[in-house]
């Protein structure tokens, strides 16, 4: 395997269509020239046409982000889920391998499934998603990751805050406001976690949001386990809740009605919903900052280095401080 470029944020500059097609040819595919870049920033993902066959999707992993062992744990977990007849999209095994190498890049090949994002107003669909999440969790709690991290305050919150401040992403005049509200957010998150105790943490999708569900008629497919890690069960549920509490409550009920058909839900974890949302807000900003030298990020997020973005970010964190102090969503099983 060729040495990964030192600056991983610029590594994709070396990834050209010819190399992508040549790599697929080396893996045994006869490409027909159709080439479509899919919506992905962390990795590079392409749909490739194959002669006399269905297209495939190839994912080139961002160098230096995950170890080979961590990627293989992702693949192994998704295959466990597929073996349990859960409609996840697992990588294809080619010559007995799911992880492949091309120059400085590691890659995996997947079957291609189309579809649209789920309608969050469709309570029957949310109930179906709840059943699928519970089935994922039943498999997830049967073993542990050894090379994948846990969703926690340190990595998602404290490390994110420190990176933004240490690298001068927050405008200097907003530093006092940002530091103050970040301290309140982290304190609120800790309080929420304490109120939720005791709760279990185990293998999850961990980035389960509507964009990672493909709906095609009556068929669902769950994609993109790239961020799979350990965490509480509610992590795979809360991102399907939208609107104010009155709007979120029936969505929650539908999800949990489906979930409880297969696995008991610990209602104390509802204390974690706004805490996990707060951590995701902090983590998201730091994620963009960590990738800011990648040209694709400056194109996709041109507003990131504007004063308005950071004003809005501080305001969003202040709102989260207030939300974490409110009573959690009500559920009749609580």
C-alpha positions in Angstrom: 0.0 0.0 0.0 1.4 3.4 -1.0 2.1 5.8 1.8 -0.8 8.1 2.5 -0.1 11.8 1.8 0.8 13.7 4.9 -2.0 16.2 4.5 -5.0 14.0 4.4 -7.3 16.9 3.8 -5.8 17.3 0.3 -5.4 13.6 -0.4 -8.4 13.4 -2.7 -6.7 15.7 -5.2 -4.9 12.6 -6.3 -8.1 10.7 -6.9 -9.0 11.0 -10.6 -11.8 9.3 -12.6 -9.3 7.2 -14.5 -7.8 5.8 -11.3 -11.3 5.0 -10.0 -12.3 3.1 -13.1 -9.0 1.3 -13.3 -9.4 0.2 -9.7 -12.8 -1.3 -10.4 -11.4 -3.0 -13.5 -8.6 -4.5 -11.4 -11.3 -5.8 -9.0 -12.9 -7.7 -11.9 -15.6 -5.3 -13.0 -16.0 -4.2 -16.7 -17.0 -0.6 -16.4 -19.2 0.9 -19.1 -18.1 4.5 -18.7 -21.1 5.7 -16.6 -19.7 7.6 -13.6 -21.7 9.6 -11.0 -20.3 11.3 -7.9 -22.7 10.8 -5.0 -23.3 13.2 -2.2 -20.6 12.5 0.3 -17.9 14.8 1.8 -16.1 12.7 4.4 -15.3 10.0 1.9 -15.6 10.0 -1.9 -18.4 7.8 -3.2 -19.2 7.1 -6.8 -21.9 5.1 -8.7 -20.1 3.2 -11.5 -21.9 1.6 -14.5 -21.0 -2.0 -15.2 -21.4 -3.7 -18.5 -24.4 -6.1 -18.7 -25.0 -5.8 -15.0 -26.4 -3.4 -12.3 -24.2 -0.5 -11.3 -22.1 -0.6 -8.2 -21.2 2.0 -5.6 -17.5 2.4 -4.6 -16.5 4.3 -1.5 -12.9 5.6 -1.1 -12.2 6.1 2.6 -10.6 9.4 3.7 -7.0 8.6 4.5 -5.9 8.6 8.2 -9.5 8.7 9.6 -10.0 5.1 10.5 -7.5 2.3 10.9 -7.9 -0.8 8.7 -9.2 -2.7 11.8 -11.9 -0.1 12.4 -13.0 -0.2 8.8 -13.2 -4.0 8.9 -15.3 -3.8 12.1 -17.7 -1.6 10.2 -17.9 -4.2 7.4 -18.3 -7.1 9.9 -21.1 -5.4 11.7 -23.0 -4.6 8.6 -22.6 -8.1 7.4 -23.9 -9.4 10.7 -27.0 -7.2 10.2 -27.4 -8.4 6.6 -27.1 -12.0 7.7 -30.0 -11.3 10.2 -32.1 -10.2 7.2 -32.0 -6.5 8.2 -32.1 -4.4 5.0 -28.7 -2.8 5.4 -26.3 -2.3 2.5 -23.2 -4.3 3.3 -20.0 -4.2 1.3 -19.5 -6.9 -1.4 -16.9 -9.5 -0.7 -14.5 -9.8 -3.7 -12.0 -12.6 -3.6 -12.8 -13.0 0.1 -12.1 -9.4 0.9 -14.3 -6.4 1.6 -11.5 -3.8 2.1 -9.3 -3.1 -1.0 -6.4 -0.8 -1.7 -5.5 1.6 -4.6 -2.4 3.8 -4.2 -2.9 5.8 -0.9 -6.6 4.9 -0.7 -8.7 2.2 0.9 -12.0 1.4 -0.7 -15.1 -0.8 -0.5 -17.6 -1.8 -3.2 -21.4 -1.9 -2.5 -24.5 -3.0 -4.4 -26.4 0.0 -5.8 -29.8 0.8 -4.3 -31.9 3.8 -5.2 -34.6 5.6 -3.2 -35.7 8.8 -1.5 -35.4 10.0 2.0 -38.3 9.0 4.4 -41.3 11.3 5.0 -41.1 12.1 8.7 -44.8 12.9 8.7 -45.6 9.3 7.8 -46.1 7.7 11.2 -46.5 4.2 9.7 -43.0 4.6 8.1 -41.6 5.8 11.4 -43.0 2.7 13.1 -41.3 0.6 10.5 -38.0 2.4 11.1 -38.4 1.8 14.8 -38.7 -1.9 14.2 -35.6 -1.9 12.1 -33.6 0.1 14.7 -34.6 -2.4 17.4 -33.5 -5.3 15.2 -30.1 -3.5 14.6 -29.7 -3.1 18.3 -30.5 -6.7 19.1 -27.6 -7.6 16.9 -25.4 -4.7 18.2 -25.6 -5.8 21.8 -24.4 -9.3 21.1 -20.7 -8.3 20.8 -18.4 -5.3 21.4 -16.3 -3.2 19.1 -12.6 -3.3 19.9 -11.4 -0.6 17.4 -14.3 1.8 17.3 -15.0 4.6 19.7 -18.0 5.6 21.9 -20.1 8.6 21.6 -19.1 10.7 24.6 -18.8 14.2 25.9 -15.0 14.3 25.6 -14.7 13.5 21.8 -17.9 15.1 20.6 -18.0 18.1 22.9 -14.8 19.1 24.7 -12.4 18.1 21.8 -14.7 19.9 19.3 -14.7 23.1 21.4 -10.9 23.0 21.9 -10.2 22.4 18.2 -12.3 25.4 17.1 -10.7 27.7 19.6 -7.1 26.5 19.3 -7.3 26.9 15.5 -9.0 30.3 15.5 -12.1 29.3 13.7 -14.3 31.3 16.1 -14.0 35.0 15.4 -11.9 36.7 18.1 -14.7 39.0 19.1 -17.0 36.0 19.7 -14.5 34.0 21.7 -15.9 35.0 25.1 -19.5 34.3 24.1 -18.6 31.0 22.6 -16.5 29.8 25.5 -19.2 30.8 27.9 -22.0 29.1 26.1 -19.9 26.0 25.4 -19.2 25.6 29.1 -22.9 25.8 29.8 -23.7 23.3 27.1 -21.1 20.8 28.4 -22.4 21.2 31.9 -26.0 20.6 30.7 -24.9 17.5 28.7 -23.3 16.1 31.8 -26.5 16.7 33.8 -28.6 15.0 31.2 -26.3 12.0 31.1 -26.6 11.8 34.9 -30.4 12.0 34.8 -30.5 9.2 32.2 -28.4 6.7 34.2 -28.4 3.8 34.2 -28.4 3.1 30.4 -26.5 0.6 28.2 -24.2 1.5 25.4 -23.5 -0.9 22.5 -22.9 -1.1 18.8 -25.1 1.3 16.8 -25.4 2.8 13.4 -24.7 6.1 15.3 -25.3 8.4 12.4 -28.8 7.3 11.7 -30.6 10.2 10.0 -33.2 10.4 7.2 -30.4 10.8 4.6 -29.1 7.3 5.5 -32.5 5.6 4.7 -33.5 4.9 1.2 -37.2 4.4 0.5 -38.3 2.7 -2.7 -42.0 1.8 -2.7 -42.4 -0.6 0.3 -38.7 -1.3 0.5 -36.3 0.4 2.8 -32.5 0.2 2.7 -30.2 1.5 5.5 -26.9 2.8 4.3 -23.6 4.4 5.4 -22.3 2.7 8.6 -19.1 4.7 8.3 -19.6 6.4 11.7 -20.8 3.2 13.5 -19.7 3.2 17.1 -20.9 2.5 20.6 -23.6 4.6 22.2 -27.1 4.6 23.8 -30.1 3.2 21.9 -31.8 6.7 21.6 -28.9 7.8 19.4 -30.4 5.9 16.5 -33.8 7.4 17.1 -33.6 11.1 17.9 -32.6 12.3 14.5 -36.0 11.3 13.1 -37.6 13.8 15.5 -38.3 17.2 14.0 -40.2 20.3 14.9 -41.3 21.4 18.4 -42.3 19.1 21.2 -45.9 18.9 20.0 -44.7 17.7 16.6 -42.0 15.4 18.0 -44.3 13.6 20.4 -46.3 11.6 17.8 -43.1 10.9 15.9 -41.5 9.5 19.0 -44.6 7.4 19.8 -44.5 5.9 16.3 -40.8 5.1 16.5 -41.1 3.5 19.9 -44.2 1.5 19.1 -42.2 -0.1 16.4 -39.1 -0.4 18.5 -40.8 -2.1 21.4 -42.1 -4.9 19.2 -38.6 -6.3 19.1 -36.7 -4.7 22.0 -37.5 -2.9 25.3 -36.7 0.8 25.2 -35.2 2.4 28.4 -37.4 5.5 28.7 -34.7 7.2 30.9 -32.8 7.7 27.7 -35.3 10.4 26.6 -33.2 12.7 28.9 -30.4 12.3 26.4 -32.2 13.6 23.3 -31.3 17.3 23.6 -27.9 16.4 25.1 -27.0 14.3 22.0 -28.4 17.0 19.7 -26.1 19.5 21.5 -23.0 17.3 21.1 -23.9 16.8 17.4 -24.1 20.6 16.8 -20.6 21.0 18.4 -19.2 18.0 16.6 -20.5 19.1 13.2 -18.8 22.5 13.4 -15.6 21.0 14.4 -15.9 18.4 11.6 -16.1 21.1 9.0 -13.2 22.9 10.6 -11.0 19.8 10.6 -11.7 19.4 6.9 -11.5 23.0 5.9 -8.4 22.6 3.7 -10.3 20.1 1.6 -11.4 22.1 -1.4 -14.7 20.3 -1.5 -15.6 21.7 2.0 -15.0 25.3 1.0 -17.3 24.8 -2.0 -20.0 23.0 0.0 -19.9 25.2 3.1 -18.9 28.7 1.9 -20.7 30.3 4.8 -18.6 28.5 7.5 -16.0 31.2 7.9 -18.6 34.0 8.0 -19.4 36.1 11.1 -23.1 35.3 10.6 -22.5 31.5 10.9 -20.8 31.9 14.2 -23.4 34.2 15.5 -26.0 31.6 14.6 -23.9 28.8 16.1 -23.7 30.6 19.5 -27.4 31.2 19.4 -28.1 27.6 18.6 -26.0 26.5 21.6 -27.8 28.9 23.9 -31.1 27.4 22.7 -29.8 24.0 23.5 -28.8 25.1 27.0 -32.5 26.0 27.6 -33.9 22.8 26.0 -31.7 20.6 28.1 -33.2 22.2 31.2 -36.8 21.4 30.1 -38.6 18.1 30.8 -37.9 15.4 28.2 -40.4 14.3 25.6 -43.3 12.4 27.1 -44.0 8.9 26.2 -46.7 6.8 27.6 -44.2 4.1 28.4 -42.2 6.5 30.6 
